[in-house]
Structure formats: structure tokens, C-alpha cells
Amino acid sequence: MPSSLLGRPTPAYLAVKAIAGDSRYLWVYDQVCTLDRVLAEGKCAAEDGNVPRAGA
């Protein structure tokens, strides 16, 4: 496996787990995962079942 992909470091999983014949598709996260493409969103509840209004 090359030490870089498109000038970026090779993800650790690929460097260790990829074998001959594997196919991989990689995207640039901040170009693909934008707020205008969100399909669903939500918040995790606290132990008491309440959902915080602000961040954790």
C-alpha cells in the first residue's frame, strides 16, 4: 500500500488491513459531508433521559 493517497497520509486501517485485490473508494470528508447534505440529525440523551439543549 502506498504511504500516501493523493498527497494525504494513508489511513492506518488501509495500511494494515488492505490486501491484493481489495477495492477502496475514498472521498474528501469536508467536500462531501456538508450541512446541506445532511439526511438526519439528532442528539443523544443523558443518563436521566433528558436531552441537553446545548452541547455536551
N, C-alpha and C positions, 0 to 999 in steps of 0.2 A: 504494500500500500504506500502511495507517495506520502512524503512528510507534509505536503500542503495540497489543498484543493482550491484552485482559483485564487492563489495568494493568501489563503487563510489556513490556519493550523488544521490538521486532520483531526476530526473528533476522536476522542480516546476510544470509544466503542468500535469505530471502524478500524482503527489502528490495531486493535487486539482481536476482534471477532470476525472481520471480513475474511472470506476465503475465495479461492478462484471460482469464477462463475457467478458470484453474487451480483445482483443489480442494486444500485442505490440511486435514489433521487434526492437531491439536496436543494433547498431554497434558502434565500437570504431572509431571515426571520422578519426584520423590520420593514422589508419591502412587501412581504406577503401578508403578515399579520398586522393589520391596521384596524383602527376603531370602526371605520366604515364597512369592514368585512365581518364584524362580529355576528355570529349566528345566535348565541345565547350568552347570558351573563348571570351571575348570582353571587351570593356571599355565604360563607359557612357560618352556622350558628355557634354560639359559645356553649360551654358545658351545660349552662342553665336553660338552653333552648332559645334564648334571645339572640336576635341578630343585631350586632352593633351598627349604629348609624354611621360612624366614621371607620377608618382603617383599624387594624388590629392594634 
